């Protein structure tokens, strides 16, 4: 290889043991840089502009003699040996400098002091606004108001304990909140305390996201960043004053464990200086108003995919909360921050070229069913442009079982910024590794197994007062009285009614108000803020609010709102806010209506368009999913419903994952054996999901030892960490992170792999109706019952009408199923949500039945599976009813309201999501025709009436919840709307009749679909969820150029006509029937490695010219020798020594033996027919 080619291909590894980096300017953009994390020093005078300062202990003395940076060129083998592991990140531009705030704003004031004066605080940014904040009677606020310390009244710490107790008594009796009325002098100040990255739901499929990522990187518009996904739970820390938080909670065992582990990290990193550094770190976070987000990985909080060898954290995000929209650090800035404070970082890879990014996706596809931490990290190290090992090696601290990878788009400047940071901020020195005194996490939990609170206290006391001086978030105010943390729900309504004191508060009010108005499934849980007990007074109260999103659909719906209202703040995961409600007698100036963000977005998207900035894919590995989703999450089904139901469950999961056929076969064999093994060992006593690995790990280890194929299936097993004696006590259900719940896009536990497989004559069937009143389900049931030929099934059919059943309907269905186990039941009642669907699934499991949902066909809207046209038809039908058994007819005074109530039960789902969930849960879906496809558009008068009703329903439900419309504040408005609806709908009766599909036709189509299902002829539709894959994973074994077989046949025919030897050889060999496909293998992952296959990713689907040069054959083999050409001037180099097209093999001879033909030719055992000039046949490069 000439020197120029070596120069373009070589990867440069920066050795941070060097003292300078003067040669870094000569580094070419296409070089691959790998940074050795064990560097000791640096001498770069150029520092990246980071929004934080050096610790004194980390400052390096400047040397008079600056040495040149040492760039060491490593071989692949050396690079593998040097590989380590690191952490994930989020991109952010350089933060703007926030003007200093007068210290007077933070001075304390006795709570008894009346807020008799006010101060106007000014903020700067793109513009300015006037805001009011409470002011101390003896301190004047001048200059910008501090976002970290709002100038609210703070009571002196010398307040008597008696007054403290009295305040608490009033606080917890609810007196203060109940007596706190909102008026024109009431203000709210909201301060973000912790946030994690917003959850952006890709509305495109994974394949579409991949294509867009590749396109952006190829054009130089972005870089792709990939990080390891450690298997733990989210832990956020904002300092001892700001608080410690889990995903949706605080003040529990999860946060206590997180604080302990983080405190122990400081002890290990700083040794004798740990206490001083802990105190400085807390003060720094409070001063800068920052939150550090981490993945908390520990063996004491329950089993994930593998019990970690050590308890640790890795930093995943750093957020500046300021007095505007939260700003997230970029990954280079995260690494710089963590290296200053000696915090653990993750393994990061950057891909900035088309070749590297396509190779990454190909590498994942080749490894997704067998990948472990070692094989994945090795492959990514080889294909990435920059690899930054983590300070926590996944293999050493957690193990080989890797949950997954996270790939996302970041700024195109990320690679350059990363190189600068890694040179300017070397890894912390390791020579100061300290001997940590005291018990470790597992020992403390083991010694305090009797009581959850005792475990928490022991952990917090052990971490020390320098890091955790206040335990109020866990145990409240230490006054001797036991007080509940939760506060009255009216906190939220009073917060929304109060005047905002600043920009952040107004934006948070806007978010909460929108979510409540749209009735998003989310909770706004408020708790007493014990840190502010000394500041509480009649007109000054403090709370903590946790925004807990209950469904992932909320994030998607909120994204849609952001498109219409770009000024909205994102909806963050891990969302915690401190709220202060207070009053002042001074009449404040009117707040500016054009509030501008004082510190903006921080430019975290760095010029990327919104849709592109949020491109992200989470990619999990099958070796992890076997343990968590197939074994752990299937325990309840196995023990409650038996091996048959368990088999159906795991088959459905694999189908949803698009698991390859080979792996499905291997897994089915293993999981069947696991079910027998576990039932024999445990009997009827269900194995705890928190400790499932106690039984699973030994079984998997035993199974893996039987064969190399089993070992590849399992990934890694053995070295079990025993947890039974030190598992933390978790109250109210285990797993704060929600990992024990079914994975997004995965059907809940169901015994129905597909209707074709399970609708048997010896089992029952439930036909149910996820619909809305007026969808004609009762009329349909009557037609099905009265149909002379029935469903062409010998099982009896009977119906159970919900309007005639007293008591709990679905309990009655279960009872009927037990008395008539082999019948077909028509469940004549609306089944509008997941709660009902889960009940039906449970009935199916317990009574051995299948279930078929019948739904009215409709286009749906962006937030509801039923369109306004469908709602109009349903409402029109109800208003035409007379003497309805359920009293929902034209005589009902609130019929319109009831229809709207049912309509909103489906809110939050698109039609695709609605149908997808039903198909995944029940294996089939019957669609009942409703609207004609060629119908005229709905008149504006009908549309406006429906929208008016929807708006009124939202107002009513926001204020009164489920209270009937005949009661409450809007009674008169409802009466007026109900009358108006009847008048307008009947005025348009001809139109509403004309757009409906004839009922007879609808019944006929439903009958045909049901019969198809019962005969086993039904094939479930493929429902691709947003963000779903929609492609086969794990099937990449080799890369090849596919050639049209017709041209190969034509070539052979031509050779036979010209050469008698070829004609004689081909005689009697029916290649027309046996040679169905033709390809030239370029690389095979089991022979040449994953990276060799992945490196062809940049040529995927492109046409490659192939020259056929010769025909070689023996009495048992035949193949065409070829030369592979170039694509866009770049030569395609096969890894096979002899590139060829296998044509034919004799009995008992495998295709791979065609590789031996050149050797047989040299030994005189094969014949060669030269093809001169060569024949060129083009074909696409594909993965197989």
Secondary structure, 3 states (H helix, E strand, C coil): CCHHHHHHHCEEEECCCCCCCHHHHHCCCCCEEEECCCCCCCCCCCCCCCCCCCCHHHCCCCCCCCCCCCEEECCHHHHHHHCCCCCCCCCCCCCCCCCCCCHHHHCCCCCCCCCCCEEEEECCCCCCCEEEEECCCCCCCCCCCCCCCCCCCCCCCCCCHHHHHHHHHHHHHCHHHHHCCCCCCEEEEEEEEEEEEECCCCCCCHHHHHHHHHHHHHCCCCEEEEEEECCCEEEEECHHHHCEECCCCECCHHHHHHHHHHHHHHHHHHHHHHHHHHHHHHHHHHHHCEEEEEEEECCCCCCCCCCCCCCEEEEEEEEECCCCCCEECCHHHHHHHHHHHCCCCCCEEEECCHHHHHHHHHHHHHHCCCCCHHHHHHHHHHHCCEEECCCCCHHHHCCCCCCEEEEEEECCCHHHHHHHHHHHCCCCCCCCCCCCCCCCHHHHHHHCCCCHHHHHHHHHHHHCCCCCCCCHHHHCCCCCCCCCCECCCHHHHHHHHCEECCHHHHHHHHHHHHHHHCCCCEEEEEEECHHHHHHCECCEEEEEEEEEECCHHHHHHHHHHHHHCCCCCCCEEEEEEEEEEEECCCCCCCCCCCCCCCCCCCCCCCCCCHHHHCCEEEEECHHHHHHHHHHHCCHHHHHHHCHHHHHHHHHHHHHHHCCCHHHHHHHHHHHHHHHHHHHHHHCCCCCCHHHCHHHHHHHHHHHHCCCHHHHHHHCCCCCCCCCCCCCCCCCCCCCCCCCCCCCCCCCCCCCCCCHHHHCCCCCEEEEEECCCCCCCHHHHHHHHHHCCCCCCCCCCEEEEEHHHCCCCHHHHHHHHHHHCCCCEEEEEEECCCHHHHHHHHHHHHHHCEEEEEEEECCCCCCCCCCCHHHHHHHHHHHHHCCCCCCCCCCCCCCHHHHHHHHHHCCCCCCHHHHHHHHHHHHCCCEEECCECCCCCCCCHHHHHHHHHHHHHHHHHHHHHCCCCCCCCCCHHHHHHHHHHHHHHHHHCHHHHHHCECCHHHHHHHHHHHHHHHHCCCCCCCCCCCCCCCCCCCCCCCEEEEEECHHHHHHHHHHHHHHCHHHHHHHCCCCHHHHCCCEEEEEEEHHHHCHHHHHCCHHHCCCEEEEEEEEEEECCCEEEEEEEECEECCEECCCCCCCCEEEEEECCCCCHHHHHHHHHHHHCCCCEEEEEEEEEEEEEEEEEC
